[in-house]
Amino acid sequence: MIVLGALAGVLGWSGCRNVAGLDGLTPVENPGVACRACAEAHCRELVDACFGDEECEAYASCLMSCGPNMPVCRSDCFLAHRAGYDADPRLDQCLRADCEAECIGTRSYYGWLGAECEACVQDACGDDLAACRGEAQCDAAYACAGVASDPSQKWGCSTAVLDPDGDAECARLPDDFVDSPVGLCRTRSCGVPCQTNDNYACLDDYEWRWSPGPQTRWHRVMELTSAGWGDSPMPGLQIRACEVGDVACAAPVAGPVESDDDGEMCLTIDGGVTGFRGYLELVDPADGFTFLYTLRDPITTSTGELRVPFPIASVKAFYDPLLAEGRGLIGIVMYDCLDTTGENVRFELEPNPGDALQTYLRGGTLDFKADRTDRSGTGGFVNVAPSSTPYIVRAIHADTGQVLAERAVPVRGGAFTSVSLWVRPSGVVGL
């Protein structure tokens, strides 16, 4: 999830920002007074122990300068003084457990999506929010992402929190991040009030942050179900990483590996200078079904979780009657600058797909007459002729004609190609 060097260094964060404004609260002179008083009363011995270490003191002093309901302030402290947290996390844990009202508060991470979203998340996801606020890594990652203005920043938040040195080996993400309970709950319960759907302001106005070199990529392969993201691992898949120009994956970059009973697998991929921007080939040995997953974000860091954005079982059942022998399928999901699915987008395929059928998901149903995406951001092409060279998928704003994104994608006969598109960053073609 979540998703995936260190963001603090990239953005040049050296300490707490003008956090009162960013957190959407009226600035006060000393927002952390009540927190410090509570720490003195309930965590005294841990304060003394922490303040005996320079790095721990820097982190704790920053954290206790934040008032309640200032998640961005807490996140900035964590990212700027991570070494202090690692040196002795006990004071942090005490503040979250015994001084929750004075130091942490009850605010969610989604106030930036509006009051209706905040109210829905508070009502539907209270237990998940409380659990995340109670754990420093989860709290920092979600608060960081909440004020990020483009996709690279949002996914960089997970990297900065989980793997700040970029050297993680193949291992599970911390349990608090597996299945992303806060994000899952928001998606399932508050999808409509928390959608933005049409924010494309970052087009050509942000840079993707690369971390070059070999990347050890841990994945838990999860399938989208009708209930949303959940415990639906995909075991027994044969998985390879392939360059996008290698449509047949004749020379895989990594693999094959097999996902285990929990859907977990690991690949070490050389991202080169600009990150790996190819695709993952997932083959189900039981029936030979092939799923070509074009990565939404380039593999530029060492942690990650692969979430397949189409329900494979449903894809097989629905498209089999429509699919002509030897033809391929392309499913496309567009995301806006705030990482919600993009509305009012039409998709084009180059070269012209000829007699292929174009469709959009409208109101949860495939509509072969529609001319643009709805809030789901989803569309695709059926019965695409296979090619030894990639097609180009292009996303165009249906009202303005702006090209929002484009991506080279492989198409094979009998295979389903999944394409996830982000708004185009500056200076990058094919992201």
C-alpha positions as CSV (number, residue, x, y, z in Angstrom):
1,M,0.0,0.0,0.0
2,I,0.2,2.7,0.6
3,V,2.4,3.5,-1.0
4,L,6.4,3.3,-1.8
5,G,15.2,8.4,-1.0
6,A,13.5,9.5,2.0
7,L,10.8,12.1,1.5
8,A,12.1,14.3,4.4
9,G,15.4,14.7,2.6
10,V,13.9,15.2,-0.8
11,L,11.6,17.9,0.3
12,G,14.2,19.5,2.5
13,W,12.3,19.2,5.8
14,S,14.5,20.1,8.7
15,G,11.9,20.4,11.4
16,C,8.3,21.2,12.0
17,R,6.7,23.4,9.4
18,N,4.1,26.1,10.0
19,V,1.9,23.2,11.0
20,A,-1.0,25.0,12.5
21,G,-1.9,26.4,9.1
22,L,-1.3,23.1,7.3
23,D,-3.4,21.2,9.8
24,G,-6.3,23.6,9.1
25,L,-6.4,24.9,12.7
26,T,-6.1,28.5,14.0
27,P,-2.5,29.0,15.0
28,V,-2.0,29.4,18.8
29,E,1.1,30.7,20.6
30,N,1.9,27.5,22.4
31,P,-0.1,24.6,21.1
32,G,1.9,22.0,22.9
33,V,1.5,23.3,26.5
34,A,-1.1,20.7,27.5
35,C,0.9,17.9,25.9
36,R,4.0,18.8,27.8
37,A,2.1,19.1,31.1
38,C,0.6,15.7,30.5
39,A,4.0,14.2,29.7
40,E,5.4,15.6,33.0
41,A,2.5,14.1,34.9
42,H,2.2,10.7,33.2
43,C,5.5,9.9,31.4
44,R,8.0,11.6,33.8
45,E,10.6,8.8,33.9
46,L,10.5,8.3,30.2
47,V,11.0,12.0,29.6
48,D,14.1,11.9,31.8
49,A,15.4,8.8,29.9
50,C,14.7,10.3,26.5
51,F,16.2,13.6,27.2
52,G,19.5,11.9,28.1
53,D,19.9,11.2,24.4
54,E,20.3,14.1,22.0
55,E,18.4,12.6,19.1
56,C,15.5,11.3,21.3
57,E,15.2,14.7,22.9
58,A,15.0,16.4,19.5
59,Y,12.2,14.1,18.4
60,A,10.3,14.4,21.7
61,S,10.6,18.1,22.0
62,C,9.3,18.5,18.5
63,L,6.4,16.1,19.1
64,M,5.4,17.8,22.4
65,S,5.4,21.1,20.7
66,C,2.4,19.9,18.6
67,G,-1.1,20.4,19.9
68,P,-3.8,17.8,19.7
69,N,-5.4,17.3,16.3
70,M,-2.3,18.4,14.5
71,P,-1.3,15.2,12.6
72,V,0.9,17.0,10.1
73,C,3.0,18.4,12.9
74,R,3.5,14.9,14.3
75,S,4.4,13.6,10.9
76,D,6.9,16.3,10.3
77,C,8.5,15.6,13.7
78,F,8.8,11.9,12.8
79,L,10.2,12.4,9.4
80,A,12.7,15.1,10.6
81,H,13.8,13.2,13.7
82,R,13.3,9.6,12.8
83,A,16.6,8.6,14.5
84,G,15.3,10.0,17.8
85,Y,12.2,7.9,17.6
86,D,14.2,4.8,16.8
87,A,16.6,5.5,19.7
88,D,13.8,5.1,22.3
89,P,10.2,4.9,21.2
90,R,8.8,4.4,24.7
91,L,8.1,8.1,25.4
92,D,6.2,8.4,22.1
93,Q,4.2,5.3,23.1
94,C,3.4,6.8,26.5
95,L,2.2,10.0,25.0
96,R,-0.1,8.2,22.6
97,A,-1.5,5.9,25.3
98,D,-1.7,8.2,28.3
99,C,-1.9,11.7,26.8
100,E,-4.1,11.0,23.8
101,A,-6.4,14.0,24.4
102,E,-3.6,16.4,25.1
103,C,-1.0,15.3,22.5
104,I,-2.8,13.4,19.7
105,G,-6.5,14.3,19.5
106,T,-9.2,12.6,17.4
107,R,-8.8,14.2,14.0
108,S,-8.6,11.9,10.9
109,Y,-6.2,12.3,8.0
110,Y,-8.9,13.2,5.5
111,G,-9.9,16.7,6.4
112,W,-8.3,17.9,3.2
113,L,-11.1,16.1,1.3
114,G,-13.7,18.2,3.0
115,A,-16.0,18.2,6.0
116,E,-18.4,15.6,4.6
117,C,-15.5,13.2,4.1
118,E,-14.1,13.9,7.6
119,A,-17.5,13.3,9.2
120,C,-18.0,10.0,7.3
121,V,-14.5,8.7,8.2
122,Q,-14.9,9.6,11.8
123,D,-18.2,7.8,12.0
124,A,-17.3,4.7,10.0
125,C,-13.6,4.2,10.8
126,G,-13.2,5.4,14.3
127,D,-11.5,2.2,15.6
128,D,-9.1,2.1,12.6
129,L,-8.2,5.7,13.0
130,A,-7.5,5.3,16.7
131,A,-5.2,2.4,16.0
132,C,-3.3,4.3,13.4
133,R,-3.0,7.4,15.6
134,G,-1.6,5.2,18.3
135,E,1.3,4.0,16.2
136,A,4.0,6.5,15.1
137,Q,4.7,5.0,11.7
138,C,1.1,4.7,10.6
139,D,0.3,8.2,12.0
140,A,3.2,9.8,10.2
141,A,2.6,8.1,6.8
142,Y,-1.1,9.0,6.6
143,A,-0.7,12.6,7.8
144,C,2.2,13.1,5.4
145,A,0.1,11.8,2.5
146,G,-2.8,14.0,3.5
147,V,-1.1,17.2,2.6
148,A,0.9,15.9,-0.4
149,S,-0.2,17.7,-3.6
150,D,0.9,15.2,-6.2
151,P,1.2,11.4,-6.6
152,S,5.0,11.2,-6.2
153,Q,4.8,13.0,-2.8
154,K,1.9,10.8,-1.6
155,W,3.7,7.5,-2.4
156,G,7.0,9.0,-1.1
157,C,5.4,9.3,2.3
158,S,5.3,5.5,2.7
159,T,8.9,5.2,1.6
160,A,10.1,7.9,4.0
161,V,8.3,6.3,6.9
162,L,9.0,2.6,6.1
163,D,12.3,2.6,4.4
164,P,14.1,6.0,4.9
165,D,17.5,4.6,3.9
166,G,16.2,2.7,0.8
167,D,17.9,-0.5,1.9
168,A,15.1,-2.7,3.0
169,E,15.5,-6.4,2.2
170,C,12.7,-8.7,1.3
171,A,10.4,-8.6,4.3
172,R,6.8,-7.9,5.2
173,L,5.6,-4.4,5.8
174,P,4.8,-3.7,9.5
175,D,1.4,-5.2,10.4
176,D,0.0,-1.8,10.7
177,F,0.4,-1.2,7.0
178,V,-0.6,-4.6,5.7
179,D,-4.1,-4.2,4.1
180,S,-4.0,-0.5,5.2
181,P,-7.0,-0.6,7.5
182,V,-7.6,3.1,7.5
183,G,-7.4,3.3,3.8
184,L,-9.6,0.2,3.4
185,C,-12.3,1.6,5.6
186,R,-12.3,4.9,3.8
187,T,-12.6,3.2,0.4
188,R,-15.3,0.9,1.5
189,S,-17.4,3.2,3.7
190,C,-16.8,6.7,2.4
191,G,-15.9,6.3,-1.2
192,V,-18.4,9.0,-2.5
193,P,-17.9,11.8,0.1
194,C,-14.1,11.3,0.0
195,Q,-13.6,11.4,-3.8
196,T,-12.1,14.4,-5.6
197,N,-12.2,12.7,-9.1
198,D,-11.2,15.6,-11.3
199,N,-8.2,17.3,-9.7
200,Y,-5.6,17.5,-12.5
201,A,-3.9,20.7,-11.4
202,C,-0.5,18.9,-11.0
203,L,-0.3,18.1,-14.8
204,D,3.3,18.7,-15.9
205,D,3.9,20.5,-12.6
206,Y,5.7,17.9,-10.4
207,E,8.7,15.7,-10.6
208,W,8.9,12.0,-9.9
209,R,11.5,11.3,-7.3
210,W,13.8,8.5,-8.4
211,S,15.9,6.2,-6.2
212,P,18.3,4.5,-8.6
213,G,19.8,1.0,-8.3
214,P,18.6,-2.5,-7.4
215,Q,15.3,-2.6,-5.6
216,T,14.2,-5.5,-3.5
217,R,10.5,-5.4,-3.9
218,W,8.2,-7.2,-1.4
219,H,4.6,-7.7,-2.6
220,R,1.5,-9.1,-1.1
221,V,-0.6,-9.7,-4.2
222,M,-4.2,-8.8,-3.4
223,E,-7.2,-8.9,-5.6
224,L,-10.0,-6.4,-5.6
225,T,-13.3,-7.9,-4.6
226,S,-16.8,-6.7,-4.7
227,A,-16.5,-5.6,-1.1
228,G,-13.4,-3.5,-1.9
229,W,-9.9,-4.2,-0.8
230,G,-9.8,-7.0,1.8
231,D,-8.3,-10.3,2.7
232,S,-8.3,-11.8,-0.8
233,P,-4.7,-12.9,-1.4
234,M,-3.8,-14.5,-4.7
235,P,-1.6,-17.6,-4.1
236,G,0.1,-19.9,-6.6
237,L,0.7,-17.2,-9.3
238,Q,3.9,-17.4,-11.4
239,I,5.3,-13.8,-11.5
240,R,7.9,-12.2,-13.6
241,A,9.0,-8.6,-14.2
242,C,9.4,-7.6,-17.8
243,E,10.4,-4.5,-19.7
244,V,7.5,-2.9,-21.5
245,G,9.0,-3.3,-24.9
246,D,9.4,-7.1,-24.3
247,V,5.8,-8.0,-25.0
248,A,6.4,-11.7,-24.8
249,C,8.7,-11.3,-21.7
250,A,11.4,-13.3,-23.5
251,A,14.1,-11.8,-21.4
252,P,12.5,-11.2,-17.9
253,V,14.1,-8.6,-15.7
254,A,13.3,-10.7,-12.6
255,G,11.6,-14.0,-11.7
256,P,9.8,-16.2,-12.0
257,V,8.7,-16.4,-8.4
258,E,5.6,-17.9,-7.0
259,S,3.2,-16.2,-4.6
260,D,2.7,-18.2,-1.4
261,D,-0.5,-19.1,0.4
262,D,-0.7,-15.5,1.7
263,G,-0.2,-14.1,-1.7
264,E,3.3,-12.9,-0.8
265,M,6.3,-12.9,-3.1
266,C,9.5,-10.9,-3.6
267,L,11.4,-9.7,-6.6
268,T,14.7,-7.9,-6.8
269,I,14.5,-5.5,-9.8
270,D,17.3,-3.2,-11.0
271,G,15.6,0.1,-11.4
272,G,18.5,1.7,-13.2
273,V,18.7,5.5,-13.0
274,T,15.0,6.3,-13.4
275,G,13.3,3.3,-11.8
276,F,11.7,0.3,-13.3
277,R,8.7,1.2,-15.5
278,G,7.8,-2.1,-17.0
279,Y,5.1,-4.6,-16.1
280,L,4.6,-7.7,-14.0
281,E,3.4,-10.9,-15.7
282,L,1.1,-12.9,-13.4
283,V,0.2,-16.4,-14.7
284,D,-2.3,-18.7,-13.0
285,P,-1.0,-22.3,-13.6
286,A,-4.4,-23.8,-12.9
287,D,-5.9,-22.4,-16.2
288,G,-3.1,-20.5,-17.8
289,F,-4.9,-17.2,-17.4
290,T,-2.3,-14.4,-17.9
291,F,-2.6,-11.0,-16.3
292,L,-0.2,-8.2,-17.4
293,Y,0.0,-5.6,-14.7
294,T,1.4,-2.3,-15.9
295,L,2.7,-0.7,-12.8
296,R,1.0,2.5,-11.7
297,D,4.1,3.9,-9.9
298,P,7.6,3.1,-11.2
299,I,9.5,0.8,-8.9
300,T,11.9,3.2,-7.3
301,T,11.9,2.0,-3.7
302,S,12.4,-1.2,-1.8
303,T,8.9,-1.7,-0.3
304,G,5.6,-2.1,-1.8
305,E,2.3,-3.9,-2.0
306,L,0.7,-4.9,-5.3
307,R,-3.0,-4.4,-5.5
308,V,-4.6,-5.8,-8.6
309,P,-7.2,-3.2,-9.5
310,F,-9.6,-5.6,-11.3
311,P,-11.3,-8.7,-9.8
312,I,-9.6,-11.5,-11.7
313,A,-12.4,-14.0,-11.2
314,S,-15.0,-11.5,-12.5
315,V,-12.8,-10.6,-15.4
316,K,-12.5,-14.2,-16.5
317,A,-16.3,-14.8,-16.2
318,F,-17.4,-11.6,-17.8
319,Y,-15.0,-11.2,-20.7
320,D,-14.6,-14.8,-21.8
321,P,-17.9,-14.7,-23.8
322,L,-16.9,-11.4,-25.4
323,L,-13.3,-12.2,-26.2
324,A,-12.5,-13.4,-29.7
325,E,-9.9,-16.1,-30.0
326,G,-6.4,-14.8,-30.1
327,R,-7.4,-11.2,-29.0
328,G,-6.5,-9.3,-25.8
329,L,-8.2,-7.1,-23.2
330,I,-7.1,-3.8,-21.8
331,G,-8.5,-2.5,-18.5
332,I,-7.6,1.1,-17.6
333,V,-8.0,3.1,-14.4
334,M,-7.2,6.8,-14.3
335,Y,-6.2,8.6,-11.0
336,D,-6.1,12.3,-10.4
337,C,-3.5,14.4,-8.6
338,L,-5.0,13.5,-5.2
339,D,-4.9,9.7,-5.9
340,T,-8.6,9.3,-6.4
341,T,-10.1,7.8,-9.6
342,G,-10.4,10.3,-12.4
343,E,-13.7,11.5,-13.9
344,N,-14.4,13.0,-17.3
345,V,-11.5,11.2,-19.1
346,R,-11.6,9.4,-22.4
347,F,-9.1,6.8,-23.4
348,E,-7.4,6.4,-26.8
349,L,-5.2,3.6,-28.1
350,E,-2.4,4.0,-30.6
351,P,-2.1,2.5,-33.1
352,N,-5.9,2.5,-33.8
353,P,-7.3,-0.8,-32.5
354,G,-9.5,-1.3,-35.5
355,D,-12.4,-3.5,-34.7
356,A,-11.7,-3.6,-31.0
357,L,-14.6,-2.6,-28.7
358,Q,-14.2,0.4,-26.4
359,T,-16.1,0.5,-23.1
360,Y,-16.4,2.6,-19.9
361,L,-17.6,1.6,-16.5
362,R,-20.7,3.8,-15.9
363,G,-22.7,3.3,-12.6
364,G,-21.0,0.0,-12.0
365,T,-21.9,-1.4,-15.4
366,L,-19.8,-1.7,-18.6
367,D,-21.3,0.8,-21.2
368,F,-20.1,0.3,-24.8
369,K,-21.8,3.6,-25.8
370,A,-20.3,5.9,-23.2
371,D,-17.6,8.4,-24.2
372,R,-15.9,9.1,-20.9
373,T,-15.2,7.9,-17.4
374,D,-17.5,8.4,-14.5
375,R,-16.3,8.7,-10.9
376,S,-14.8,5.2,-11.2
377,G,-12.2,6.4,-13.6
378,T,-12.4,3.1,-15.4
379,G,-12.6,2.0,-19.0
380,G,-11.0,-0.3,-21.5
381,F,-10.8,-2.0,-24.8
382,V,-12.0,-5.6,-25.7
383,N,-10.7,-7.7,-28.6
384,V,-7.5,-5.9,-29.2
385,A,-5.2,-7.5,-31.8
386,P,-2.0,-8.7,-30.2
387,S,1.2,-7.0,-31.2
388,S,4.9,-7.6,-30.9
389,T,5.4,-4.0,-30.0
390,P,3.5,-2.1,-27.2
391,Y,0.4,0.0,-27.8
392,I,0.2,3.5,-26.4
393,V,-2.7,4.1,-24.0
394,R,-3.6,7.8,-23.8
395,A,-5.9,9.6,-21.2
396,I,-7.4,12.8,-22.5
397,H,-9.7,15.2,-20.5
398,A,-13.0,14.9,-22.2
399,D,-13.9,18.6,-21.8
400,T,-10.5,20.4,-22.3
401,G,-8.8,18.0,-24.7
402,Q,-5.6,18.0,-22.5
403,V,-3.5,14.9,-22.6
404,L,-3.4,13.9,-18.9
405,A,-1.3,10.7,-19.2
406,E,0.1,8.1,-21.6
407,R,1.7,4.8,-21.2
408,A,3.2,2.1,-23.4
409,V,1.5,-1.3,-22.7
410,P,1.8,-4.9,-23.8
411,V,-1.1,-6.7,-25.4
412,R,-1.1,-10.5,-25.9
413,G,-3.8,-12.8,-27.3
414,G,-5.9,-14.3,-24.5
415,A,-4.3,-12.0,-21.8
416,F,-5.7,-9.2,-19.7
417,T,-3.6,-6.0,-19.6
418,S,-4.2,-3.8,-16.5
419,V,-3.2,-0.2,-16.9
420,S,-3.2,2.3,-14.1
421,L,-2.5,5.9,-15.1
422,W,-1.4,8.9,-13.0
423,V,-1.4,12.5,-14.1
424,R,1.7,13.1,-16.1
425,P,4.7,14.6,-14.3
426,S,7.0,17.1,-15.9
427,G,9.7,15.8,-18.2
428,V,8.5,12.2,-18.2
429,V,6.8,10.4,-21.1
430,G,5.1,7.1,-20.5
431,L,4.6,7.2,-16.7
